[in-house]
Amino acid sequence: MNNKKTMIFGGVMLAAILGLVGTLAIQPAVASDDDGGGWFGGKHQDKGGFSALVAEECGSCHVPYPARLLPARSWDKMMTELDNHFGDNAELEPDVQAEITAYLVANSADRSGKKKWLRGVGKNDTPQRMTELSYFKKEHREVPKRTWGLNPELTLSQCDSCHTKAANNSYRERDIVIPGIGKFED
Amino acid sequence: MNKQKMTTLCFPVAALGLLLVVGSATSARAGAVDEMLATYEAAGAGPFDAARGEAAWTTVHLDAKTGQKRDCTTCHTPDLTAVGKHKKTGKRIEPLAPSANPERLTEVKTIKKWFQRNCKWTLGRLCTPQEKGDFLRDIQSQ
């Protein structure tokens, strides 16, 4: 068999094997509920910087927002009011709700050391909208005004419209691309 | 091995792999939908009708709090094979029709979750077992 033939043969075999493995994987994926792993094990298996559970459950309606932007008490409050989640119903099964709350609390602004997000937030305040935080506003003051005219449907809550790696929980300045404008220049 | 022989050998192997994947999604779907329908029947509902589900899909409901008009097409569009868009966040919603998205209707947990959330948002109440069965029959047929 020459090289080309070997490659074709290998490719076809690989496709067949992947098909078989994929088939077998469907059943365990349903059953692998709890193996007691850490935040990025078990249900929270790492999915590009996020817990896979958070990426799936929160990420089905919006960018899974970074836990580090709100204090633990805010997450606690939000997660007990999912029947009216900013006007939407976002109810979860009790076990999933508990798992996600634990993740958000453990990675919150006050527990993860990202206290800059809490500037101007009172000790007992429970802010719910990240876009209303003073540090968030300060950070986004540099967005050029014409951005909004160019993108009439864009809002500050659609992180991934400009933060190209938001889906990986990464918000570095060098990854910012503003639609219609381009890379962010400091 | 010559090329012809190889093709005759490889094709069935690859086809088998592909069939198994497609087949298992189909059977998972039949399993999940059957399980749901059995639950609804146990609650006294049935028989279920895709046409009734389709009509309910575009029935407009007025939200008591906001005064907004809502129906299933608000986010999912009238075409179940099309990509939808979350009304508020603008996030992409993958097609609901299994013909366009084989992952649909394969998990009981997922079906339950979205019926609960979306019936409450759209109709302002939980859907009845009869309504859910009709919706499932309609979606399944697309």
Chai-1 contact restraints between the chains, C-beta under 6 A:
chainA,res_idxA,chainB,res_idxB,connection_type,confidence,min_distance_angstrom,max_distance_angstrom,comment,restraint_id
A,F9,B,M6,contact,1.0,0.0,6.0,A-B,restraint_1
A,V12,B,C10,contact,1.0,0.0,6.0,A-B,restraint_2
A,V12,B,A14,contact,1.0,0.0,6.0,A-B,restraint_3
A,A15,B,A14,contact,1.0,0.0,6.0,A-B,restraint_4
A,A16,B,V13,contact,1.0,0.0,6.0,A-B,restraint_5
A,A16,B,A14,contact,1.0,0.0,6.0,A-B,restraint_6
A,A16,B,G17,contact,1.0,0.0,6.0,A-B,restraint_7
A,G19,B,G17,contact,1.0,0.0,6.0,A-B,restraint_8
A,G19,B,L18,contact,1.0,0.0,6.0,A-B,restraint_9
A,G19,B,L20,contact,1.0,0.0,6.0,A-B,restraint_10
A,G19,B,V21,contact,1.0,0.0,6.0,A-B,restraint_11
A,L20,B,G17,contact,1.0,0.0,6.0,A-B,restraint_12
A,G22,B,V21,contact,1.0,0.0,6.0,A-B,restraint_13
A,T23,B,L20,contact,1.0,0.0,6.0,A-B,restraint_14
A,T23,B,V21,contact,1.0,0.0,6.0,A-B,restraint_15
A,T23,B,S24,contact,1.0,0.0,6.0,A-B,restraint_16
A,I26,B,S24,contact,1.0,0.0,6.0,A-B,restraint_17
A,C61,B,H86,contact,1.0,0.0,6.0,A-B,restraint_18
A,C61,B,T89,contact,1.0,0.0,6.0,A-B,restraint_19
A,C61,B,K91,contact,1.0,0.0,6.0,A-B,restraint_20
A,H62,B,T89,contact,1.0,0.0,6.0,A-B,restraint_21
A,H62,B,K91,contact,1.0,0.0,6.0,A-B,restraint_22
A,N89,B,R117,contact,1.0,0.0,6.0,A-B,restraint_23
A,N89,B,K120,contact,1.0,0.0,6.0,A-B,restraint_24
A,N89,B,W121,contact,1.0,0.0,6.0,A-B,restraint_25
A,E91,B,R117,contact,1.0,0.0,6.0,A-B,restraint_26
